[in-house]
Amino acid sequence: MISKRIAVVDYKAGNLKSVETSLKYLGADFFISKEPGKVLKADSLIIPGVGEARAAMENL
């Protein structure tokens, strides 16, 4: 199995803790960052948040 590094974007909104808990449970290789340079180095990207589109757009 090929391991992929996942970036979880911390934009000060959304359900970040729930995503973190789920990824830990799954044993995923991930990191949380708000720095574009780090996020762009990931293989996959998660932008957490249900119903947080406005906050996401304002903070991203």
mmCIF file as gemmi writes it, N, C-alpha and C atoms, coordinates in Angstrom:
data_model
loop_
_atom_site.group_PDB
_atom_site.id
_atom_site.type_symbol
_atom_site.label_atom_id
_atom_site.label_alt_id
_atom_site.label_comp_id
_atom_site.label_asym_id
_atom_site.label_entity_id
_atom_site.label_seq_id
_atom_site.pdbx_PDB_ins_code
_atom_site.Cartn_x
_atom_site.Cartn_y
_atom_site.Cartn_z
_atom_site.occupancy
_atom_site.B_iso_or_equiv
_atom_site.pdbx_formal_charge
_atom_site.auth_seq_id
_atom_site.auth_asym_id
_atom_site.pdbx_PDB_model_num
ATOM 1 N N . MET Axp A 1 ? 0.842 -1.188 0 1 0 ? 1 A 1
ATOM 2 C CA . MET Axp A 1 ? 0 0 0 1 0 ? 1 A 1
ATOM 3 C C . MET Axp A 1 ? 0.884 1.248 0 1 0 ? 1 A 1
ATOM 4 N N . ILE Axp A 2 ? 0.539 2.202 -0.817 1 0 ? 2 A 1
ATOM 5 C CA . ILE Axp A 2 ? 1.284 3.453 -0.9 1 0 ? 2 A 1
ATOM 6 C C . ILE Axp A 2 ? 0.723 4.434 0.127 1 0 ? 2 A 1
ATOM 7 N N . SER Axp A 3 ? 1.602 4.971 0.957 1 0 ? 3 A 1
ATOM 8 C CA . SER Axp A 3 ? 1.181 5.941 1.967 1 0 ? 3 A 1
ATOM 9 C C . SER Axp A 3 ? 1.188 7.341 1.36 1 0 ? 3 A 1
ATOM 10 N N . LYS Axp A 4 ? 0.134 8.069 1.614 1 0 ? 4 A 1
ATOM 11 C CA . LYS Axp A 4 ? 0.038 9.443 1.134 1 0 ? 4 A 1
ATOM 12 C C . LYS Axp A 4 ? -0.031 10.382 2.324 1 0 ? 4 A 1
ATOM 13 N N . ARG Axp A 5 ? 0.643 11.494 2.214 1 0 ? 5 A 1
ATOM 14 C CA . ARG Axp A 5 ? 0.66 12.514 3.267 1 0 ? 5 A 1
ATOM 15 C C . ARG Axp A 5 ? -0.532 13.431 3.051 1 0 ? 5 A 1
ATOM 16 N N . ILE Axp A 6 ? -1.332 13.602 4.084 1 0 ? 6 A 1
ATOM 17 C CA . ILE Axp A 6 ? -2.552 14.404 4.025 1 0 ? 6 A 1
ATOM 18 C C . ILE Axp A 6 ? -2.35 15.696 4.805 1 0 ? 6 A 1
ATOM 19 N N . ALA Axp A 7 ? -2.706 16.807 4.195 1 0 ? 7 A 1
ATOM 20 C CA . ALA Axp A 7 ? -2.692 18.1 4.885 1 0 ? 7 A 1
ATOM 21 C C . ALA Axp A 7 ? -4.122 18.45 5.269 1 0 ? 7 A 1
ATOM 22 N N . VAL Axp A 8 ? -4.307 18.835 6.509 1 0 ? 8 A 1
ATOM 23 C CA . VAL Axp A 8 ? -5.592 19.338 6.986 1 0 ? 8 A 1
ATOM 24 C C . VAL Axp A 8 ? -5.407 20.836 7.186 1 0 ? 8 A 1
ATOM 25 N N . VAL Axp A 9 ? -6.201 21.62 6.476 1 0 ? 9 A 1
ATOM 26 C CA . VAL Axp A 9 ? -6.048 23.073 6.514 1 0 ? 9 A 1
ATOM 27 C C . VAL Axp A 9 ? -6.712 23.634 7.766 1 0 ? 9 A 1
ATOM 28 N N . ASP Axp A 10 ? -5.935 24.357 8.554 1 0 ? 10 A 1
ATOM 29 C CA . ASP Axp A 10 ? -6.444 25.044 9.745 1 0 ? 10 A 1
ATOM 30 C C . ASP Axp A 10 ? -6.74 26.488 9.355 1 0 ? 10 A 1
ATOM 31 N N . TYR Axp A 11 ? -8.015 26.776 9.134 1 0 ? 11 A 1
ATOM 32 C CA . TYR Axp A 11 ? -8.409 28.133 8.746 1 0 ? 11 A 1
ATOM 33 C C . TYR Axp A 11 ? -9.27 28.795 9.82 1 0 ? 11 A 1
ATOM 34 N N . LYS Axp A 12 ? -9.129 28.299 11.044 1 0 ? 12 A 1
ATOM 35 C CA . LYS Axp A 12 ? -9.796 28.872 12.224 1 0 ? 12 A 1
ATOM 36 C C . LYS Axp A 12 ? -11.317 28.752 12.172 1 0 ? 12 A 1
ATOM 37 N N . ALA Axp A 13 ? -11.808 27.738 11.5 1 0 ? 13 A 1
ATOM 38 C CA . ALA Axp A 13 ? -13.238 27.426 11.473 1 0 ? 13 A 1
ATOM 39 C C . ALA Axp A 13 ? -13.356 25.948 11.115 1 0 ? 13 A 1
ATOM 40 N N . GLY Axp A 14 ? -14.536 25.429 11.176 1 0 ? 14 A 1
ATOM 41 C CA . GLY Axp A 14 ? -14.746 24.035 10.806 1 0 ? 14 A 1
ATOM 42 C C . GLY Axp A 14 ? -14.524 23.091 11.973 1 0 ? 14 A 1
ATOM 43 N N . ASN Axp A 15 ? -14.712 21.827 11.685 1 0 ? 15 A 1
ATOM 44 C CA . ASN Axp A 15 ? -14.645 20.786 12.712 1 0 ? 15 A 1
ATOM 45 C C . ASN Axp A 15 ? -13.273 20.122 12.725 1 0 ? 15 A 1
ATOM 46 N N . LEU Axp A 16 ? -12.248 20.91 12.925 1 0 ? 16 A 1
ATOM 47 C CA . LEU Axp A 16 ? -10.86 20.448 12.876 1 0 ? 16 A 1
ATOM 48 C C . LEU Axp A 16 ? -10.609 19.286 13.836 1 0 ? 16 A 1
ATOM 49 N N . LYS Axp A 17 ? -11.103 19.369 15.044 1 0 ? 17 A 1
ATOM 50 C CA . LYS Axp A 17 ? -10.861 18.324 16.048 1 0 ? 17 A 1
ATOM 51 C C . LYS Axp A 17 ? -11.478 16.995 15.62 1 0 ? 17 A 1
ATOM 52 N N . SER Axp A 18 ? -12.662 17.023 15.03 1 0 ? 18 A 1
ATOM 53 C CA . SER Axp A 18 ? -13.302 15.79 14.562 1 0 ? 18 A 1
ATOM 54 C C . SER Axp A 18 ? -12.5 15.138 13.444 1 0 ? 18 A 1
ATOM 55 N N . VAL Axp A 19 ? -12.008 15.95 12.527 1 0 ? 19 A 1
ATOM 56 C CA . VAL Axp A 19 ? -11.192 15.424 11.432 1 0 ? 19 A 1
ATOM 57 C C . VAL Axp A 19 ? -9.904 14.825 11.986 1 0 ? 19 A 1
ATOM 58 N N . GLU Axp A 20 ? -9.261 15.523 12.906 1 0 ? 20 A 1
ATOM 59 C CA . GLU Axp A 20 ? -8.03 15.028 13.521 1 0 ? 20 A 1
ATOM 60 C C . GLU Axp A 20 ? -8.264 13.691 14.222 1 0 ? 20 A 1
ATOM 61 N N . THR Axp A 21 ? -9.333 13.598 14.993 1 0 ? 21 A 1
ATOM 62 C CA . THR Axp A 21 ? -9.652 12.363 15.708 1 0 ? 21 A 1
ATOM 63 C C . THR Axp A 21 ? -9.883 11.212 14.734 1 0 ? 21 A 1
ATOM 64 N N . SER Axp A 22 ? -10.609 11.467 13.666 1 0 ? 22 A 1
ATOM 65 C CA . SER Axp A 22 ? -10.895 10.433 12.667 1 0 ? 22 A 1
ATOM 66 C C . SER Axp A 22 ? -9.627 9.96 11.963 1 0 ? 22 A 1
ATOM 67 N N . LEU Axp A 23 ? -8.771 10.889 11.585 1 0 ? 23 A 1
ATOM 68 C CA . LEU Axp A 23 ? -7.538 10.517 10.891 1 0 ? 23 A 1
ATOM 69 C C . LEU Axp A 23 ? -6.602 9.73 11.804 1 0 ? 23 A 1
ATOM 70 N N . LYS Axp A 24 ? -6.548 10.089 13.076 1 0 ? 24 A 1
ATOM 71 C CA . LYS Axp A 24 ? -5.737 9.325 14.033 1 0 ? 24 A 1
ATOM 72 C C . LYS Axp A 24 ? -6.277 7.904 14.168 1 0 ? 24 A 1
ATOM 73 N N . TYR Axp A 25 ? -7.587 7.776 14.256 1 0 ? 25 A 1
ATOM 74 C CA . TYR Axp A 25 ? -8.232 6.47 14.373 1 0 ? 25 A 1
ATOM 75 C C . TYR Axp A 25 ? -7.89 5.588 13.173 1 0 ? 25 A 1
ATOM 76 N N . LEU Axp A 26 ? -7.855 6.191 11.988 1 0 ? 26 A 1
ATOM 77 C CA . LEU Axp A 26 ? -7.555 5.458 10.758 1 0 ? 26 A 1
ATOM 78 C C . LEU Axp A 26 ? -6.064 5.195 10.557 1 0 ? 26 A 1
ATOM 79 N N . GLY Axp A 27 ? -5.239 5.812 11.385 1 0 ? 27 A 1
ATOM 80 C CA . GLY Axp A 27 ? -3.796 5.637 11.258 1 0 ? 27 A 1
ATOM 81 C C . GLY Axp A 27 ? -3.203 6.377 10.069 1 0 ? 27 A 1
ATOM 82 N N . ALA Axp A 28 ? -3.851 7.447 9.669 1 0 ? 28 A 1
ATOM 83 C CA . ALA Axp A 28 ? -3.41 8.22 8.505 1 0 ? 28 A 1
ATOM 84 C C . ALA Axp A 28 ? -2.152 9.024 8.804 1 0 ? 28 A 1
ATOM 85 N N . ASP Axp A 29 ? -1.373 9.248 7.778 1 0 ? 29 A 1
ATOM 86 C CA . ASP Axp A 29 ? -0.181 10.098 7.849 1 0 ? 29 A 1
ATOM 87 C C . ASP Axp A 29 ? -0.635 11.514 7.488 1 0 ? 29 A 1
ATOM 88 N N . PHE Axp A 30 ? -0.819 12.359 8.486 1 0 ? 30 A 1
ATOM 89 C CA . PHE Axp A 30 ? -1.37 13.689 8.236 1 0 ? 30 A 1
ATOM 90 C C . PHE Axp A 30 ? -0.692 14.737 9.096 1 0 ? 30 A 1
ATOM 91 N N . PHE Axp A 31 ? -0.911 15.978 8.71 1 0 ? 31 A 1
ATOM 92 C CA . PHE Axp A 31 ? -0.475 17.107 9.52 1 0 ? 31 A 1
ATOM 93 C C . PHE Axp A 31 ? -1.498 18.222 9.365 1 0 ? 31 A 1
ATOM 94 N N . ILE Axp A 32 ? -1.544 19.102 10.355 1 0 ? 32 A 1
ATOM 95 C CA . ILE Axp A 32 ? -2.455 20.245 10.35 1 0 ? 32 A 1
ATOM 96 C C . ILE Axp A 32 ? -1.611 21.499 10.186 1 0 ? 32 A 1
ATOM 97 N N . SER Axp A 33 ? -2.006 22.352 9.242 1 0 ? 33 A 1
ATOM 98 C CA . SER Axp A 33 ? -1.222 23.557 8.997 1 0 ? 33 A 1
ATOM 99 C C . SER Axp A 33 ? -2.089 24.664 8.41 1 0 ? 33 A 1
ATOM 100 N N . LYS Axp A 34 ? -1.645 25.883 8.641 1 0 ? 34 A 1
ATOM 101 C CA . LYS Axp A 34 ? -2.27 27.043 8.005 1 0 ? 34 A 1
ATOM 102 C C . LYS Axp A 34 ? -1.288 27.727 7.056 1 0 ? 34 A 1
ATOM 103 N N . GLU Axp A 35 ? -0.112 27.113 6.889 1 0 ? 35 A 1
ATOM 104 C CA . GLU Axp A 35 ? 0.929 27.678 6.037 1 0 ? 35 A 1
ATOM 105 C C . GLU Axp A 35 ? 0.831 27.109 4.619 1 0 ? 35 A 1
ATOM 106 N N . PRO Axp A 36 ? 0.569 27.962 3.622 1 0 ? 36 A 1
ATOM 107 C CA . PRO Axp A 36 ? 0.398 27.488 2.241 1 0 ? 36 A 1
ATOM 108 C C . PRO Axp A 36 ? 1.562 26.641 1.73 1 0 ? 36 A 1
ATOM 109 N N . GLY Axp A 37 ? 2.787 27.013 2.052 1 0 ? 37 A 1
ATOM 110 C CA . GLY Axp A 37 ? 3.942 26.257 1.58 1 0 ? 37 A 1
ATOM 111 C C . GLY Axp A 37 ? 3.946 24.819 2.049 1 0 ? 37 A 1
ATOM 112 N N . LYS Axp A 38 ? 3.543 24.594 3.287 1 0 ? 38 A 1
ATOM 113 C CA . LYS Axp A 38 ? 3.481 23.235 3.829 1 0 ? 38 A 1
ATOM 114 C C . LYS Axp A 38 ? 2.309 22.466 3.23 1 0 ? 38 A 1
ATOM 115 N N . VAL Axp A 39 ? 1.167 23.125 3.14 1 0 ? 39 A 1
ATOM 116 C CA . VAL Axp A 39 ? -0.038 22.478 2.615 1 0 ? 39 A 1
ATOM 117 C C . VAL Axp A 39 ? 0.186 22.008 1.178 1 0 ? 39 A 1
ATOM 118 N N . LEU Axp A 40 ? 0.87 22.804 0.384 1 0 ? 40 A 1
ATOM 119 C CA . LEU Axp A 40 ? 1.093 22.464 -1.024 1 0 ? 40 A 1
ATOM 120 C C . LEU Axp A 40 ? 2.002 21.253 -1.214 1 0 ? 40 A 1
ATOM 121 N N . LYS Axp A 41 ? 2.74 20.862 -0.19 1 0 ? 41 A 1
ATOM 122 C CA . LYS Axp A 41 ? 3.628 19.7 -0.29 1 0 ? 41 A 1
ATOM 123 C C . LYS Axp A 41 ? 2.91 18.381 -0.015 1 0 ? 41 A 1
ATOM 124 N N . ALA Axp A 42 ? 1.666 18.438 0.4 1 0 ? 42 A 1
ATOM 125 C CA . ALA Axp A 42 ? 0.908 17.229 0.719 1 0 ? 42 A 1
ATOM 126 C C . ALA Axp A 42 ? 0.419 16.544 -0.557 1 0 ? 42 A 1
ATOM 127 N N . ASP Axp A 43 ? 0.132 15.249 -0.429 1 0 ? 43 A 1
ATOM 128 C CA . ASP Axp A 43 ? -0.44 14.49 -1.538 1 0 ? 43 A 1
ATOM 129 C C . ASP Axp A 43 ? -1.948 14.69 -1.635 1 0 ? 43 A 1
ATOM 130 N N . SER Axp A 44 ? -2.576 14.919 -0.488 1 0 ? 44 A 1
ATOM 131 C CA . SER Axp A 44 ? -4.024 15.106 -0.415 1 0 ? 44 A 1
ATOM 132 C C . SER Axp A 44 ? -4.33 16.261 0.525 1 0 ? 44 A 1
ATOM 133 N N . LEU Axp A 45 ? -5.521 16.801 0.384 1 0 ? 45 A 1
ATOM 134 C CA . LEU Axp A 45 ? -5.907 17.979 1.158 1 0 ? 45 A 1
ATOM 135 C C . LEU Axp A 45 ? -7.303 17.801 1.732 1 0 ? 45 A 1
ATOM 136 N N . ILE Axp A 46 ? -7.453 18.157 3 1 0 ? 46 A 1
ATOM 137 C CA . ILE Axp A 46 ? -8.769 18.181 3.638 1 0 ? 46 A 1
ATOM 138 C C . ILE Axp A 46 ? -9.001 19.591 4.152 1 0 ? 46 A 1
ATOM 139 N N . ILE Axp A 47 ? -10.136 20.157 3.753 1 0 ? 47 A 1
ATOM 140 C CA . ILE Axp A 47 ? -10.566 21.456 4.275 1 0 ? 47 A 1
ATOM 141 C C . ILE Axp A 47 ? -11.801 21.164 5.116 1 0 ? 47 A 1
ATOM 142 N N . PRO Axp A 48 ? -11.639 21.075 6.448 1 0 ? 48 A 1
ATOM 143 C CA . PRO Axp A 48 ? -12.756 20.673 7.297 1 0 ? 48 A 1
ATOM 144 C C . PRO Axp A 48 ? -13.849 21.727 7.37 1 0 ? 48 A 1
ATOM 145 N N . GLY Axp A 49 ? -15.051 21.251 7.647 1 0 ? 49 A 1
ATOM 146 C CA . GLY Axp A 49 ? -16.147 22.181 7.878 1 0 ? 49 A 1
ATOM 147 C C . GLY Axp A 49 ? -17.409 21.809 7.142 1 0 ? 49 A 1
ATOM 148 N N . VAL Axp A 50 ? -18.469 21.685 7.883 1 0 ? 50 A 1
ATOM 149 C CA . VAL Axp A 50 ? -19.791 21.477 7.314 1 0 ? 50 A 1
ATOM 150 C C . VAL Axp A 50 ? -20.556 22.757 7.576 1 0 ? 50 A 1
ATOM 151 N N . GLY Axp A 51 ? -20.996 23.412 6.537 1 0 ? 51 A 1
ATOM 152 C CA . GLY Axp A 51 ? -21.72 24.661 6.705 1 0 ? 51 A 1
ATOM 153 C C . GLY Axp A 51 ? -20.825 25.833 7.042 1 0 ? 51 A 1
ATOM 154 N N . GLU Axp A 52 ? -19.544 25.72 6.772 1 0 ? 52 A 1
ATOM 155 C CA . GLU Axp A 52 ? -18.585 26.778 7.097 1 0 ? 52 A 1
ATOM 156 C C . GLU Axp A 52 ? -18.009 27.426 5.839 1 0 ? 52 A 1
ATOM 157 N N . ALA Axp A 53 ? -18.722 27.369 4.73 1 0 ? 53 A 1
ATOM 158 C CA . ALA Axp A 53 ? -18.19 27.876 3.458 1 0 ? 53 A 1
ATOM 159 C C . ALA Axp A 53 ? -17.805 29.349 3.538 1 0 ? 53 A 1
ATOM 160 N N . ARG Axp A 54 ? -18.629 30.154 4.16 1 0 ? 54 A 1
ATOM 161 C CA . ARG Axp A 54 ? -18.326 31.587 4.258 1 0 ? 54 A 1
ATOM 162 C C . ARG Axp A 54 ? -17.041 31.824 5.057 1 0 ? 54 A 1
ATOM 163 N N . ALA Axp A 55 ? -16.931 31.185 6.21 1 0 ? 55 A 1
ATOM 164 C CA . ALA Axp A 55 ? -15.722 31.334 7.034 1 0 ? 55 A 1
ATOM 165 C C . ALA Axp A 55 ? -14.501 30.808 6.292 1 0 ? 55 A 1
ATOM 166 N N . ALA Axp A 56 ? -14.672 29.712 5.576 1 0 ? 56 A 1
ATOM 167 C CA . ALA Axp A 56 ? -13.556 29.156 4.817 1 0 ? 56 A 1
ATOM 168 C C . ALA Axp A 56 ? -13.067 30.141 3.771 1 0 ? 56 A 1
ATOM 169 N N . MET Axp A 57 ? -13.96 30.7 3.003 1 0 ? 57 A 1
ATOM 170 C CA . MET Axp A 57 ? -13.575 31.63 1.944 1 0 ? 57 A 1
ATOM 171 C C . MET Axp A 57 ? -12.943 32.899 2.514 1 0 ? 57 A 1
ATOM 172 N N . GLU Axp A 58 ? -13.463 33.381 3.628 1 0 ? 58 A 1
ATOM 173 C CA . GLU Axp A 58 ? -12.915 34.596 4.238 1 0 ? 58 A 1
ATOM 174 C C . GLU Axp A 58 ? -11.511 34.364 4.79 1 0 ? 58 A 1
ATOM 175 N N . ASN Axp A 59 ? -11.283 33.186 5.366 1 0 ? 59 A 1
ATOM 176 C CA . ASN Axp A 59 ? -10.003 32.909 6.009 1 0 ? 59 A 1
ATOM 177 C C . ASN Axp A 59 ? -8.951 32.323 5.084 1 0 ? 59 A 1
ATOM 178 N N . LEU Axp A 60 ? -9.388 31.703 4.008 1 0 ? 60 A 1
ATOM 179 C CA . LEU Axp A 60 ? -8.408 31.138 3.075 1 0 ? 60 A 1
ATOM 180 C C . LEU Axp A 60 ? -7.859 32.225 2.195 1 0 ? 60 A 1
